[in-house]
Amino acid sequence: MDDETHDEVETLLDQLQAVSTTVKNVKKERDPITKEELEKFTIENGAALVQDALEMVATVKDFIISAPNAEDVEALAGLIKAASSAIDSLNHLTIQDKRSTTSVKLKEMDITSRKELQQDNNNHKLLATREEIFKMLVDNAKPIEAELIGNKKIS
């Protein structure tokens, strides 16, 4: 009986070692996600997660309808909460993306309008030195006709 127990223990140990190596082989090596790929990764996997969660909600809901149980109802509530949280996160990403796009467009419009205003201001300004302005005033000056009536000083 001792040899038989020993053989069973050996068989059991061999099986456990085989399972351990299988589990190590199942682990998948993943490439690290770069900053540029992060948004795409988040959106794609978030959408997949939401779709899977909604399918699970439908499955668990059908299961609960057939045999209601307090633990199962609690699990369904947690699943619904997780799905709505994932949807909310994706919604925040979408809103943030739209805000960024709108902000960039608004800034571009602001810069364009400032350039146009600056162009208009430059068109209306006289570009001349002080001496040139005095020369133009003297050249365009018209004599004033006046009649002298005496040598009185006007005070």
C-alpha positions in Angstrom: 0.0 0.0 0.0 2.9 2.3 0.7 4.2 1.9 -2.9 0.8 2.4 -4.3 0.4 5.7 -2.3 3.8 6.8 -3.4 2.9 6.1 -7.0 -0.3 8.1 -6.7 1.6 11.0 -5.1 4.1 10.9 -7.9 1.3 10.9 -10.5 -0.4 13.8 -8.8 2.9 15.8 -8.6 3.5 15.1 -12.3 0.0 16.4 -13.2 0.5 19.5 -11.1 3.8 20.3 -12.8 2.3 19.8 -16.2 -0.6 22.2 -15.4 1.9 24.7 -14.1 3.9 24.7 -17.4 0.7 24.9 -19.4 -0.4 28.0 -17.4 3.0 29.6 -18.1 2.6 28.9 -21.8 -0.8 30.4 -21.8 0.4 33.8 -20.6 0.6 36.1 -23.5 3.4 38.6 -24.0 2.0 42.0 -24.9 3.8 44.8 -26.5 3.9 48.0 -24.4 1.5 50.7 -25.5 3.0 53.9 -26.7 1.6 57.3 -25.8 0.4 57.8 -29.4 -1.5 54.5 -29.4 -3.0 55.0 -26.0 -6.1 56.9 -27.2 -6.9 54.3 -29.9 -6.3 51.4 -27.5 -8.6 53.0 -24.9 -11.4 53.6 -27.3 -11.2 50.2 -29.0 -10.9 48.2 -25.8 -13.4 50.4 -23.9 -16.0 49.8 -26.7 -15.3 46.1 -26.7 -15.6 46.0 -22.9 -18.9 47.9 -23.0 -20.3 45.5 -25.6 -19.2 42.5 -23.6 -20.7 43.9 -20.5 -24.0 44.6 -22.2 -24.1 41.0 -23.6 -23.3 39.7 -20.1 -26.1 41.9 -18.6 -28.5 40.3 -21.1 -27.3 36.8 -20.3 -27.4 37.3 -16.5 -30.8 39.0 -16.7 -32.2 36.0 -18.6 -30.7 33.7 -16.0 -32.1 35.7 -13.1 -35.6 35.8 -14.7 -35.6 32.0 -14.8 -34.4 31.6 -11.2 -34.2 34.7 -9.1 -31.6 34.7 -6.3 -30.5 37.7 -4.1 -26.8 37.0 -4.9 -27.5 36.9 -8.7 -29.5 40.1 -8.6 -26.6 41.8 -6.7 -24.2 40.5 -9.3 -26.5 41.9 -12.1 -26.6 45.2 -10.3 -22.8 45.3 -10.1 -22.5 44.4 -13.8 -24.9 47.1 -14.8 -23.0 49.6 -12.7 -19.7 48.6 -14.3 -21.2 48.8 -17.8 -22.6 52.2 -17.2 -19.3 53.4 -15.7 -17.5 52.2 -18.8 -20.0 53.9 -21.0 -19.6 57.1 -19.0 -15.8 56.9 -19.4 -16.1 56.6 -23.1 -18.5 59.5 -23.2 -16.0 61.6 -21.3 -13.3 60.8 -23.8 -15.6 61.8 -26.7 -16.6 65.0 -25.0 -13.0 65.9 -24.2 -12.0 65.2 -27.9 -14.8 67.5 -29.1 -13.8 70.2 -26.7 -10.2 70.0 -27.8 -11.2 70.2 -31.5 -13.6 73.1 -30.8 -10.9 74.9 -28.8 -8.4 74.6 -31.6 -10.9 75.9 -34.2 -11.8 78.8 -31.9 -8.2 79.7 -31.4 -7.5 79.6 -35.1 -10.5 81.9 -35.7 -9.3 84.3 -33.0 -5.8 84.4 -34.6 -7.3 85.0 -38.1 -9.6 87.8 -36.9 -6.7 89.5 -35.0 -4.5 89.4 -38.1 -7.4 91.0 -40.2 -7.8 93.7 -37.6 -4.1 94.4 -37.5 -4.1 94.6 -41.3 -7.0 97.1 -41.2 -5.2 99.2 -38.5 -2.0 99.3 -40.6 -3.9 100.4 -43.7 -5.4 103.4 -41.8 -2.1 104.6 -40.2 0.1 107.2 -41.8 3.6 106.0 -42.2 5.7 109.1 -42.2 8.3 110.8 -40.1 7.8 114.0 -38.2 9.8 116.0 -40.8 7.8 114.6 -43.7 4.5 115.5 -42.0 5.7 119.2 -41.3 6.8 119.4 -45.0 3.4 118.2 -46.2 1.7 120.8 -43.9 3.9 123.6 -45.2 3.5 122.6 -48.8 -0.2 122.4 -48.5 -0.6 125.5 -46.4 -2.7 128.3 -47.9 -2.1 131.9 -47.0 -4.7 133.5 -44.8 -5.9 136.9 -46.0 -6.1 139.3 -43.2 -6.6 143.1 -42.9 -4.6 145.0 -40.4 -6.5 147.7 -38.6 -4.1 149.3 -36.4 -1.1 148.7 -34.2 -3.1 147.5 -31.3 -2.1 144.5 -29.4 -4.8 142.0 -28.8 -4.7 140.8 -25.3 
